[in-house]
Amino acid sequence: MNGSVFRAPGMPALLILTAFCFTGYASLLAVAPLWAVAGGAGVAGAGFVNGVLLLSTILTQICVKQILTRFGWRLTLIGGALLMGLPTGGFVLSNDLWAVLLISVLRGIGFGIITVTGTLLVAQLVAPERRGQAVGAYGLAVAVPQVLFTAMGPWLAEEVAFEVVFVIGMLPILAVWPAWLLAKRGQTHPKSSTPAPYAQLMRPMLILLALTLCGGALLTFMPQMVTPSALSMTALLLLTLTAAATRWQAGWLADKFGAKRFVWPSIFITTIGMLLVGLAVRDPANTHVWLLLTGAVVVGISYGGLQNLTLTVALQSVKPQHYGSASTVWNVGFDAGTASGSVLIGAIAAGTSFPVAMYVAAGISLLTLPLGIWRAAQEQ
């Protein structure tokens, strides 16, 4: 097939919708916990902000197939975008922890809808032989907002005003128009007579869960464990920029050489990167700059690459009628890992220290190495 996947029918609208929605998500990922801290919450309370966001995301993701059947693609996509954007304005009213958590729940419902429908549409809009590239293009629309706003959000909040970030967080409202256009492209397959192969889907999901636990820990706590704020912003920028590049390039590699053989090296890379970050933040008052920045780049390589690889493997594992199940399982793994990185790693950091929490995250990543090696052996 000729032509860029960026121009495939429906892909431009999907990429615009994704960029707006993930801008709203990325801009508040580290700022919402900081807003709770400004209201008096501690480290553990700040960790619960993204944990609650992603718990509501996961519970919604499990129900998206039923939501699509009940309300159709148009209402579902538009509702998801509005739930991500409109409640964000409520942050200006209060920074009490209960208010931040309530708004996070509503945003999480919208995010759950957008993430599952987005990955499901990627599988439907592009032919299987170009799926790695399509996943890469979709990943770029996810990653570019993270590059621009995950690192910049905390800096804008602390150096300019939290309200500026809240306005950026409302940008998913602008996704209503591409959602309207995109809805006619969505397909709802009839219920299959055979169950989805969940056993096969669990393996890439567990690998993704461990990866995003590490990424979620860094995205949530980098501003709190690194001084000064400019260094924290630089580290997050390097992590997300590297992730954007590798998420895109991993799609080309997956189409050309197969996805499974690249999984286990990426797991090992994640482990090394988290160890470097842990070493860099041993002294709370004096972060080791080059260790931190190197660790951020190393984690970024696997954080982007493994997202693409595990989604490609998940979609390859099922028939078209089970794409919805594959999308749901992958997204649940992604967000359960990110939530764990926020809540679990936050609790460990509160009870011990940030270095110990980073080492624990590295160990959890390493535990999935046998799954990656087994996957690579299957492809030989």
C-alpha positions in Angstrom: 0.0 0.0 0.0 1.3 3.5 -0.9 0.9 6.7 1.0 1.6 7.7 4.5 -0.4 6.2 7.4 -0.9 9.8 8.5 -3.2 10.3 5.5 -5.2 7.0 5.8 -9.0 7.7 5.9 -9.9 8.6 9.5 -6.3 8.8 10.8 -6.0 12.7 10.7 -9.2 13.1 12.8 -8.0 10.4 15.2 -4.6 12.0 15.6 -6.1 15.5 16.2 -8.5 14.1 18.8 -5.7 12.2 20.5 -3.4 15.2 20.6 -6.0 17.4 22.2 -7.1 14.8 24.8 -3.5 13.8 25.7 -2.5 17.4 26.0 -5.2 17.7 28.7 -4.0 14.5 30.3 -0.2 15.2 30.2 -0.4 18.8 31.4 -2.0 17.8 34.7 -0.2 14.5 35.3 2.4 16.1 37.6 0.5 19.3 38.3 -2.7 17.9 39.8 -0.6 16.1 42.6 1.2 19.4 43.2 -2.1 21.2 43.4 -3.1 18.8 46.1 0.2 19.3 47.9 -0.5 23.1 47.8 -3.7 22.4 49.5 -2.0 20.5 52.4 -1.8 16.9 51.1 1.3 14.9 51.8 3.4 12.6 49.5 1.0 9.7 49.9 -2.1 12.0 49.3 -0.4 13.4 46.2 0.1 9.8 45.0 -3.6 9.1 45.3 -4.5 11.9 42.9 -3.2 10.0 39.8 -4.1 6.7 41.4 -7.8 7.7 41.6 -7.6 9.2 38.2 -6.4 5.9 36.7 -8.6 3.7 38.8 -11.7 5.4 37.3 -10.0 5.2 33.9 -9.5 1.4 34.3 -13.0 0.8 35.5 -14.3 2.8 32.5 -12.1 1.0 30.1 -13.6 -2.3 31.1 -17.0 -1.0 30.2 -16.2 0.8 26.9 -17.5 -2.0 24.7 -20.9 -1.9 26.4 -20.9 1.9 26.3 -20.3 1.8 22.5 -23.1 -0.7 22.0 -25.5 1.4 24.1 -24.7 4.9 22.9 -22.8 4.5 19.6 -19.5 5.9 18.5 -20.5 9.6 18.2 -21.9 10.1 21.7 -19.2 8.0 23.3 -16.3 9.9 21.7 -17.8 13.3 22.3 -18.7 12.4 25.9 -15.2 11.2 26.6 -13.6 14.4 25.3 -16.0 16.6 27.3 -15.5 14.6 30.5 -11.7 15.1 30.2 -12.0 18.8 29.6 -15.0 20.3 31.4 -14.3 19.1 35.0 -10.8 20.5 34.9 -12.1 24.0 35.3 -13.2 22.9 38.8 -9.6 22.9 40.0 -9.7 26.7 40.3 -12.4 26.4 43.0 -10.5 24.3 45.5 -7.2 22.5 46.1 -8.6 20.4 48.9 -7.7 16.8 48.4 -11.3 15.6 48.2 -12.1 18.1 45.4 -8.9 17.2 43.5 -9.8 13.5 43.8 -13.4 14.1 42.6 -12.3 16.0 39.6 -9.8 13.3 38.9 -12.5 10.6 38.9 -14.5 12.5 36.3 -11.5 13.1 34.1 -10.5 9.5 34.4 -13.9 8.3 33.1 -13.3 10.5 30.0 -9.8 9.3 29.6 -10.9 5.6 29.8 -13.2 6.2 26.9 -10.7 8.0 24.8 -7.9 5.5 25.3 -9.8 2.4 24.4 -11.6 3.9 21.5 -8.4 5.4 20.2 -6.4 2.1 20.1 -9.5 0.3 18.7 -9.7 2.7 15.9 -6.0 2.3 15.1 -6.6 -1.4 14.5 -9.7 -0.6 12.3 -8.3 2.2 10.1 -5.1 0.7 8.8 -4.3 -2.7 7.1 -2.6 -5.3 9.4 0.7 -5.2 7.4 1.1 -1.5 8.3 -0.2 -1.7 11.9 3.1 -1.1 13.5 3.5 2.2 11.6 -0.1 3.1 12.5 0.5 2.4 16.2 3.6 4.5 15.9 1.7 7.4 14.4 -0.9 7.1 17.1 1.8 6.9 19.7 3.3 10.1 18.3 0.0 11.9 18.8 0.1 10.6 22.4 3.8 11.3 23.0 4.2 14.8 21.6 1.8 16.4 24.1 3.7 14.6 26.8 7.0 16.0 25.5 5.5 19.5 25.5 3.4 19.6 28.6 4.5 16.9 31.1 7.7 18.7 31.8 6.4 22.2 31.2 3.3 21.8 33.4 5.0 21.8 36.8 7.3 24.7 35.7 4.3 26.8 34.5 2.4 26.0 37.7 5.3 27.1 40.0 6.8 29.9 38.0 3.6 31.4 36.4 0.3 30.2 37.8 -1.6 26.9 38.3 -4.5 28.5 36.4 -2.5 28.6 33.2 -2.1 24.8 33.4 -5.8 24.3 34.2 -6.7 26.2 30.9 -4.4 23.9 29.0 -6.0 20.9 30.8 -9.3 21.9 29.3 -8.2 21.5 25.7 -9.9 18.1 25.2 -13.1 20.2 24.8 -11.7 21.1 21.3 -11.6 17.4 20.4 -15.4 17.4 20.1 -15.2 18.3 16.3 -12.8 15.6 15.3 -14.8 13.1 17.4 -17.9 14.0 15.5 -16.1 13.4 12.2 -14.4 10.3 13.3 -17.5 8.5 14.7 -18.6 7.3 11.3 -15.3 5.4 10.9 -15.8 3.3 14.1 -17.0 -0.3 13.7 -18.7 -2.3 16.4 -18.2 -6.0 15.7 -21.0 -8.4 16.6 -20.4 -10.5 19.7 -18.0 -13.3 18.8 -18.9 -17.0 19.3 -15.4 -17.6 20.6 -14.0 -16.0 23.7 -11.1 -13.6 23.4 -7.6 -15.2 24.0 -7.1 -13.4 27.3 -4.2 -15.8 28.3 -2.2 -14.5 25.3 -3.1 -10.9 26.0 -2.0 -11.1 29.7 1.6 -11.5 28.8 2.1 -8.2 26.9 -0.2 -6.6 29.5 2.0 -7.6 32.4 5.1 -6.3 30.6 3.4 -3.1 29.9 2.1 -2.8 33.5 5.7 -3.0 34.9 7.0 -0.5 32.3 4.3 2.1 33.1 4.7 1.6 36.8 8.2 2.9 36.3 7.1 5.6 34.0 4.2 6.6 36.2 6.5 6.9 39.2 8.9 9.3 37.3 6.1 11.4 35.8 4.3 11.8 39.2 7.3 12.3 41.5 10.1 13.8 39.5 9.1 17.4 40.6 9.1 16.3 44.2 12.3 14.3 44.4 14.5 16.5 42.2 15.8 20.0 42.9 15.9 22.5 41.4 12.7 22.7 39.4 14.6 23.4 36.1 16.4 20.1 36.5 13.2 18.3 37.1 11.7 19.9 33.9 14.8 19.0 31.9 14.7 15.3 33.1 11.0 15.0 32.2 11.6 16.7 28.9 14.3 14.2 28.0 12.2 11.2 29.1 9.2 12.2 27.1 11.2 13.4 24.0 13.1 10.1 23.9 9.9 8.2 24.4 8.2 10.0 21.5 11.1 9.2 19.2 11.3 5.5 20.1 7.5 5.0 20.1 7.5 6.1 16.5 10.6 4.2 15.3 9.5 1.0 17.1 6.5 0.8 14.7 8.8 0.6 11.7 11.0 -2.0 13.4 8.0 -4.1 14.4 6.7 -4.1 10.8 10.1 -5.0 9.3 11.5 -7.5 11.8 8.7 -8.5 14.1 7.8 -6.9 17.5 8.5 -9.8 19.9 12.3 -9.9 19.5 12.7 -6.3 20.8 10.6 -6.8 24.0 13.1 -8.3 26.3 16.0 -5.9 25.6 13.6 -3.1 26.3 12.7 -4.6 29.7 16.4 -4.7 30.6 16.8 -1.1 29.5 14.0 0.0 31.8 15.6 -1.7 34.8 18.9 0.0 34.2 17.3 3.4 33.8 15.4 3.2 37.0 18.5 2.2 38.9 20.3 5.2 37.5 17.5 7.5 38.6 17.6 5.9 42.1 21.3 6.6 42.4 20.9 10.1 41.2 18.4 11.1 43.9 20.2 9.6 46.9 20.9 13.0 48.3 17.6 14.9 48.5 19.4 18.3 48.6 21.9 17.5 45.9 20.7 15.6 42.8 23.4 14.0 40.7 22.6 15.8 37.4 24.2 13.5 34.9 23.1 10.3 36.4 19.5 11.7 36.5 19.5 12.9 32.9 21.1 9.6 31.7 18.5 7.6 33.6 15.7 9.7 32.2 16.9 9.1 28.6 17.4 5.4 29.2 14.0 4.9 30.7 12.5 7.0 27.8 14.0 4.6 25.2 12.0 1.7 26.6 9.0 3.7 27.8 8.3 4.7 24.2 9.4 1.5 22.5 7.6 -1.0 24.7 4.3 0.9 24.5 4.3 0.4 20.7 5.7 -3.2 20.8 3.2 -4.5 23.4 0.2 -3.0 21.6 1.4 -4.4 18.3 1.9 -7.9 19.9 -1.6 -7.6 21.6 -3.3 -6.8 18.3 -1.4 -9.6 16.5 -2.6 -12.1 19.1 -6.3 -11.7 18.2 -8.8 -11.8 15.3 -10.6 -8.6 14.2 -13.7 -9.3 16.3 -11.5 -9.3 19.4 -9.7 -6.0 18.7 -11.9 -4.4 21.3 -10.8 -6.9 24.0 -7.1 -6.4 23.0 -7.5 -2.6 23.2 -9.2 -2.9 26.6 -6.6 -5.2 28.1 -3.7 -3.2 26.8 -5.1 0.1 28.1 -5.9 -1.5 31.5 -2.3 -2.6 31.7 -1.0 0.8 30.8 -3.1 2.7 33.3 -2.9 0.1 36.1 0.8 0.4 35.8 0.8 4.2 35.8 -1.6 4.1 38.8 0.7 1.7 40.7 3.6 3.9 39.9 1.7 6.8 41.6 0.2 5.0 44.6 2.5 2.1 45.3 5.8 3.8 44.6 4.4 6.9 46.4 3.7 4.8 49.5 7.1 3.2 49.4 8.8 6.6 49.0 6.7 8.0 52.0 7.7 5.0 54.2 11.4 4.8 53.1 12.9 7.2 50.5 12.7 8.0 46.8 15.8 6.1 46.0 14.5 2.9 47.6 11.2 3.4 45.7 13.1 3.7 42.4 15.0 0.5 43.1 11.8 -1.4 43.9 10.3 -0.2 40.6 13.5 -1.4 38.8 13.0 -4.8 40.5 9.4 -5.1 39.4 10.5 -4.3 35.8 13.1 -7.0 35.9 10.6 -9.6 37.1 8.9 -9.5 33.6 12.1 -10.3 31.8 11.2 -14.1 31.5 8.0 -13.1 29.7 9.9 -11.0 27.2 12.5 -13.8 26.5 9.6 -16.3 26.1 8.0 -14.0 23.6 11.2 -13.6 21.6 11.7 -17.4 21.5 8.2 -17.7 20.0 9.2 -15.6 17.0 12.4 -17.5 16.2 
